[in-house]
Amino acid sequence: MNRKQKHTLFRIILSLSLFVLTLLLPLPGFWRLAAFLLPYFLIGYDVLWRAVRGILHGQVFDENFLMALATVGAFCTGEYAEAVAVMLFYQVGELFQSYAVGRSRQSIAELMDIRPDYANLERGGELIQVDPEEVAVGDTIVIKAGERVPLDGVVLEGHSSINTAALTGESLPRDIAPGDDVVSGCVNENGLIRVQVTKAFGESTVSKILDLVENTSAKKARAENFITRFARIYTPAVVLAALLLALLPPLILREPFGGWIHRALIFLVISCPCALVISVPLSFFGGIGGASRRGILVKGGNYLEALADTEIVVFDKTGTLTRGVFNVTAIHPDTFSEAQLLELAALAESYSDHPVARSLREAYGLPIDRARLGEISEQAGHGVRAQVDGRAVAVGNDKLMESLGVHWHPCHQVGTTVHVAADGVYAGHIVISDELKPQAKKAIPLLRAAGIRKTVMLTGDTREVGEAVAGTLGIDEVHTGLLPADKVQQVEKLLLERSPKGRLAFVGDGINDAPVLARADLGIAMGALGSDAAIEAADIVLMDDNPEKIADAMQISRKTRRIVYQNIVFALGVKAVVLLLGAFGMANMWEAVFADVGVSVIAILNATRALKSGK
């Protein structure tokens, strides 16, 4: 509990003690009133002040006004004990509400721990601790074991492991070495590293995430907006109904006003909309907090609610379902051994910066001895010709082989085929492809189990590669050879296939998919570590590269919405029944307290279940 909650609890205990003591003491008229006023003002002075302040500011009809009107009216009709009891139990409900909201805020505030306190800046051969906002791009910082990475950058020196759990929800650390990128918010677990800063603090990953988290409550779900509008109409309506209940029946039936005024006061207590006004936004806030613990950042309750209605999920391929890193996946020698074939290709491509050349050198894994190389010439769009150990080696595509008169043969395996020839003789070929993410195969069945009607993949890759990936993963539909504008057009066509209440979600890596992420009903960015575009363009951000978490996010969304609907039906149902009973004189003030405070406490406790969605 925080200080304010402890103070409220102390007031409740002291007021309750005075209230019980007053009930036990046989005090006469005025002294009995004074004795009840003491615990009443002790427990309710803040409610009365907020009611007065609301009236002065033109915001009359809220729960403070209803409580003040009901309890002051009870005192005026001589129902002293009921007045104190109503205010006492109302504050008990407020305490439960404050504690529940605190738990929800704490869940999201745990992400705020990723904010770095300082950076160790190298200046003049010395280390000085400065505010991360004072560090400029290009500066060198030192991160010691156990410290949080304060800014995005690239490792210059040192080897270590960094813990990304605060960002991704995954506890498995990631090894880093010179040349690797590091993002702010992670923790350096072991070893000292020197990092060159690549982004100012305001543009860093941690800064963008904190801005996102701090603004999640600004975008309300439809249910939240409905409850807000409902309360604005509902509260003045019930005040008017209570006034009519207090005046019309005694005038028409010529009965004493006292009994009907008492019924009207009971009516006011019952009608307080606290259960709905608090529990509905609390449910969405809890769902967002539960998702954040899984490394799923949701930008608002409206997006969490929309995710529950998703029918079609559209995927980008590279970087979303595949790693986006090209590797040698097969070596098919013809007249050489596998090792010899790879060696010839790596040596011949040793001066090229092409991704294919880099993947060949990485697969070779040994230092390049350039003394073995002779003349090298590169043919754009075809490949490379080089002298290797005195041999005339050609490495490239089928067009290069045909231009040299080398008889090559196609590969049955999907990917980029690199043919190799030595002294005019076909040596074999090497297949380079973008590997599937290990979780991608599980993600599609999980989405179907979650009720997704259709899965689609959009890619700029070739038809053979795209269809092979879609077939392997079990994706329903695939469109290949697309530019970013073509992807937008495909999404617009797919939007026509969803039902009126259904939603379409596009899942991309956020780097070059911003137009499609914005066009879809719901944009989900994958692998947002270090990707500014992902955080800015998407509605939901998955902080790691695990597509399985899309189904997790849907499960959290649907659980949160179920809790919201449960609270709405329960609160309105109980209040409707007790309101009718109160209007006909069949409910007393204690039953009114249950219909208000009791329903609020139950609804709030139910709303806190959304916090466990991320476990």
N, C-alpha and C positions, 0 to 999 in steps of 0.2 A: 504493500500500500504506500502511496505517496503521502506527503504531509497533509494535503487537503482532505484526502479520504480518511486519514486517521483523525483529523479534527472533526469531520462529520460523524464518524463512529463514536467519538467521545460525547458529542452533543446528543446523539441518539440514546446512548446509555444513561447519561445524566437526566435527560428529559423523561425517559421511560421510568427511571427511579422516582422522580418527582411526581410523575403521573400516577404511578401505583400507590405512592404514599398518600396522595390527595384522595384517591378512591377509598382508602382505608380509614382516613380521618373523618369523623362526623362534624364537618364545618358548617356553620350557618350561611345564609344567602350571600352577602357581599363577600365574605371571606372565602367562601367556596369558589366564587367567580374569580377572585384574585389568585387563589391557589392554582386554578386550572390555567389562568393566563400566563403564569410564570413558565411552565413547561411548553406552553404553546408558542410564546415568543422566542424561547430558547431554541426550539427546533425549527420554527417557521419564519424567523425574521428575514432570512435571505429570500424566501419565496415571496413574502409580502413586499419586500423592496423591489424585486424584479417585476412584480405585477404593477406596482406604482410607476416604476420607470417605463414599463411598456406602455401604460396609458398615456404618460406624458409625451412619449415619442410616437404616439399614434399606432402602436402595435399592441392592440388590446387583447385580441382573442388568441391566447396561448394557454399552455397548461398551468402556468403560474397564476394567471387571472382566474382560471376555473377553480384551482385549489383555494385561492384567497377568497373568492366569492362564496364557495361552498362552506368553508370553515367559519368565516365571519358571520355568514347567515346562520350557521348552526349555533354560534354563541348568542346571536340575537333572539333565537327561538328557545334558548335555555338548554340546548343540547351540548353542554360544555364538554363532557367526556368524549362524545363522538367527534367534536371538532378537533380536540387534541389528538385523538386516535388517527383520524384521517391524515393530519399533517405529519404525524409520527411515521405512519406506514408509507406515506408518500416519500419521505426522506430515506426510508429503508430501500425503497425501489430505486431512488436516485443513486444511492450508494452502490447497489448492484450494477446499475447502468454504468456508473463511472469506472467501476472495477473492470467490467467487461470491455468497455471502450479502451481502457488502459492496456488490457491484454492484447487487443487487436493492434493498437498503435505500437506496442512493444515489438510485436511480430514483424511489422514493417520497419520499425526503428532499428531492428538488428542489422538491417542493411546499412544504416547510417554509420555503423562501426567501420565501414570500409573507408570513411573519410580519413585521409592521412593527417597527422598532427604536424609533421615536419619533414624536411628533406635534408640529407647530408650533402651539401654542395662543395665540390672541389673548387677552391679559389686560392691562387698563389701558393700552391703546394700544400695547403692546409684544408681540413674539413671543418665547415661551419654549419650549424643547424639553422635553417631558414624556413620561413613559411613557404609551402609548395607554390603559392601564387607568385613568389618572387623569382622563381627559377625560369629562365628563358630557354627557348628551343635552341639546341646545340650545346647547352651546358652539360657537364658531366656530374652525375651524382653517384654516391656510394650507398649501397643497401646492405646492411649487416644481417647476420642470421637472426631471425625472429622479428625483423622489422617489416612493416608494410610498405609495398611498392607505392611511392607517392605520385609518380607521373609515368605516362607512357613513354617507352623508349626502346632502344636496342642495346643488347649486352655487348660491351667492349671487352671485358676481362672477367674471368671467373666462371666456375661451374656450380650449379646449385639445383635445388628443387623448389618450385613455388606452389603454394597451396591456393587453389582457386575456389575453395568451397564457398566463400562469401559471395561470389558472383554466380557460380554455376550450380551450387548445391551438391557438387560431387567432392568427396573427400580425397580421391586419388590425386597425389601431387604430380606436377609435370616437370620433367627435367629440362633445364635450359643450359645453353653454352654460348660462347661468343658468336654473334651474328643473329641470335634468336631475338624475337620481339617479346617484350614484357608489357603488361598493362597494369595500370594503377588499380589499387584495391586488393591485389593478391598479397600473400605473405611469403617472404623469403624464408624457407625453412632451415636451410643449412648452407654455409659457405658465404663468403663475401663476394659481391659482384659490383662491377663498375658499369654504369648505364649512361648512354648518351640520350638526352631528352629529345623526343621527336614532336611532342605536342605541349602547348602551354596548359596550365591547370584547368583553365576555363573550357578547353576543348578536349580534355582527357576523358577516358572511359568512365572513371569514377565520378567526375563532375556531371557528365550527362546522365548517368544512372541515378545520382542523387536528385537531380532536377526532375527526372521522370517520377521517382518515388514520391517526392514532395507534392506533386501535382495530381496524384491518382484520384483524390477525392473531388477534383473539379469536374470530372466528366461522369455524370450520374446515369445510372441505368434507368430504363423506362419505368420499372417498378418504383424506384426512388422518386422520380419526377411525379408519378401518379399519386404517391402518398403525400408529397409536398402540396400538390394542388388539392388533394382530397381534404387535408387538414385545414387549409385556408377556407374552404367552404363549410366543412363539417363543424368546426368549432363555433363559429357564430350561429350556425343553424341550431345547434343543441342549446346554446344560451337562450335563443329566442323560444325554442320549444319549452325550456324550463320556465321561462317567464310566463308563457301562455298556460303552462300546467299550474303555476302558482296562482294565476288570476282568474282564468275563465271558469274552471269547475266550481269554485266557491261562489262566483257571481251567478252562474247559471243554476246551480243546485241550492243556492242560499245556505251554504255550509260555512263553518268557521275557516278563516284563512290559514290558521296555524298548521293544521295537518297537511294541507296541500303545499304550503311553503316547504315543509319538511320533505315531502315527496320530491319537490323541485330540486332541493339541495342534494338529495340522494341521486337524482337524475344527473346533476352536474358532475358529481364525483365519478359516477359510472362512465360518463361520456368522455372523460379525459383521454386524448388519443396517444398517450405516451408510448404504449406498447408498439404501435405502428411506426410512429415518428422516429423512434430510436432503433427498434429491432431490425427494420428493413435495411437502412444504410449500414447498420452494424454487421449484418449478414454479408453484404458485399465487401465491406472493409475487411471482414475476417477471411473471406474467400481470397481476396487479393493478398492478404498477409500469408495465408497458407500456401498460395502459389509461389510467393517470393522465396519461401524456404526451399522450394524445389528448383530454384534458379529460373523461375518463370515470372517475368515482369509484365504485369497487365496495367495499361495506362489509365484505366478507369472502369467503373462498374458497368458502363454501357457496353464495353468490349467483352467483359466477362459474361454478361447476359447474352450478347450476340453469339458467343462461342457455343452456347448450349443449343442454338438453333441451326448450327452448321450442317449442311447436307452434302456439299461438294467441297473436296479439298484438292487444290491444284498445286503441284510442286514444280519448282525449278529443278534442274538436274545437278549441274556442276556446283559443288559447294553445299548443296542441300541434301541430296541423296547420295552423292559421291564425295570423296574427300577433297576434290579440286586440286589434287597433287598428282602429277603424272609419274608413273613408275613402270619399270620393266616388269611385265607380267608373264612373259613367255619367251623362251629362246629355242628356235627350231633350226639346228645346224643341218647343212647339206653335205659339204665336203670337209668341214672343220669340226672340231669339238665345240661344245657350248662355251667353254672358257676362252678358247681361241677366237671364236666369233665375236663374243662380247668385247674382248681385248682390242681387236681390230677396229670395231665400231667406235669404242671410247677414245682410242688414240686418234683416229681420223677426225673425230668431232671435238677434239680437245680445245680448239680455239673458238668454238661457236658459243654464243649465249642463248641459242634457241632452247626452249623447254625440253625438246626431245634430246638435244645434245647433253643438257644437264642431267636428265634422267639416266642416260647411258653412262655418264661418268660416275654418277652416284651408285649405279648397279655394279660397275667395275670395282669401285672401292679402293683401288691402289693408286699410289702417286703416279702421275703422268710423266714418263721419261721422254721429254721432247727431243732428246738426242736421237731417238729412233725415228723421228719424223723428217720427211723431206719437204718437197714442194706441196702446198695445199691450195686448192681453189674451190670456191663455193659457188654453186649454181642456184640462184634464187628459185624457189618453188620446186626444186628437184632434189638437191642434196649436196654432198661434199665429195670431192676427189682428193686423195692424198697419197703420198709415198710413205709407207710404213715398213721399216726393215727391208727397204729395197723393193717391196711389192707395190704394185699399182692398185690401191684400195678405193672402192667406190661405195659410199653409204648414202642411201636415199630412198625415194619412192619408185614405183614401177616405171614412171616416165624416165628417170635416170637410167634404169636398167635397159630400157628399150633403146635409148639414145646410144648406149654402148654396145648394143647387140647381145646383151646377156639374156639368156633364157631363164626367166624367173617363174615362180609358181605362187599362186595366191595362198593366203592363210585362212584356215577355217575359223580361227579365233577372232572375236570382235575387238577392235582397237586400231591404233595407228601402226601400220606395218612398216618397219624399216628394213629394206633389203641391203645385203652386203655382198660385194663381189671382190675377188682378189685375182689380179692378172687376167681379167676377162672371164673368170670362172665363177659361177654362182656359189657363194659360200653358205647361204641360208638367210634367214630373216629373224628379226627380233620384234616382238609385239609390245607396244607401250600403250597403256590405258590408264584411265582415271578410275581408281578402285572404289567400289561401293563401300559406304560406311557400314560397319558390322551391325548397327542397330536398324538400318534401313529395312532389312528383310522382315524384322519383327513389327515395324511401325505400321505397315499397311494392314495386316490382319488385326492389329489392335484398333485401328480406326474403323474397320468394318464391324468389329465387335461393339464399338462405341456408337454404331448406328449411322456411320457415313455411307451415303447411297452411292457415291461415285468418286473415284480417284483419277486424276489426270496429271500427266507430266508434259511440261513445255520445255524445249531445249533448242539451242542453236546448233547442236551437234548433228551429225549425219543420221540418215534414216536407220542405217544398220546398227549404229551404236545406240541410238535412242530406243529402238524397238527391242534390242537385246537387254538393256537395263530395265525397261518396263516389263518385259517378259519374265525376267529373273525375280523382280519384286512383286509381280502380280498386279500391276497397275492397269486399270480398266482401259484407259485411252492415252495415246501419246501423239504429240505434234512436234515435228523436228524441223531443223533448218530455219529457226525463227530469230528475227531481230527483236530488240526490246519493244518496238512499236507493234510487231506482229503478235507478241505475247499479250499486249493490251487488247488487241482485236479478238484474240481467242478467248480471253477472260470475259469480254463483253458478250460474246456468243454464249458462253457457258452460264452467264448470269441469267439468261432467258430460260434456262432449263430448271432453275430452282423453283420451289413452290413459293407462293406469296409470302409466307412467314419464314421460309428457309433462308439460309445465308451461305455465301461462298467464301472460303478462306484460301488465300494464296500464301504459299510458304516459299520464301526465297532467302538467299544469303545476305540480302540487304546492300550489296555493293553496287550492282548494276540493275537491280530489280525494283528500284524506288517507284517508277511509274506504275508497275503492275501492283505493287503493294498498296499504293494509294487508290487504285481503281477498284480493287476487290472490296467486298463487304467488310472483310477482316484481313488485315495484313499481319502475317506471322514471320518474324525474322529469325533465321537460324544462325548459330555461331556468332553472337554479337560481340565477343571479346575483341576489342580493338576496331570494330566496324562502326564508324559514326553514322553511316547511312542506315544501318539496321536499326539503331536506336531512334533515329529521327523519323524514318518513314513508316515503321511498323506500328501496329496497335498493340501487339503482344510480342515480347522479345524473349526468346529462349537463349539463356546465357551460355550454353554449350552447343555442341554439334549433334545432339542426340534427338533424332526425329521421333523417337518413342514418346517424348514428353508432350507431343501434340495431343495424344490420347489422354495423358495425365491431365493436361490443361482442360480438356473437355469434361473429364470426370469431375474435376474441381468445380467447373462452371455449373454443371447440372446439379451437383449436390447443393451448391450455394442457392440456386434458384428454387430447388425443392424446399429448402429451409425458409426462404422468403415467402413462398406460397403457403406453407404450413402456418407461419406466424400471422399472415394476413387473414386466412380463413379462421384460425383459432381465435384471434383477438376480436374480429368483427362478430363472429358467432356468439361468443360468450357475452360480449357487450350488448348485442341485440336482445338476447334472452333476458339479461338482468335489467336492461332499460325498460322492457315491457313490464317486467315484474315490479320495478320501482314505480312506474307510472300508475299501476293499479294498486299500489300500496302493499304489495306482497314481498318487497325486499327492504331490509333495513339498512342503516349506514354501514354496518359491518360487512354485509354482503356487497355493498357498493365498493368498499375498500378492496375486497378480493377482486371484483370486476375491473378495478383500476390497477392497483399495485400488484396484486397476485398475478393477473394476466401479464403485466409488464415484466415481472421477474421471470415468469416461465418463458415468455417470448425471448427475453434477453439471453437466458441460459441456453435456449435452443439455438439462438443466433451464434453463440460462441462455438458451436459445433463446427461451423465453417472454418474456424481456425485450424482444425485438425485435418482439413482437406489435404494439406501438403505432406502429411506423415505417411 
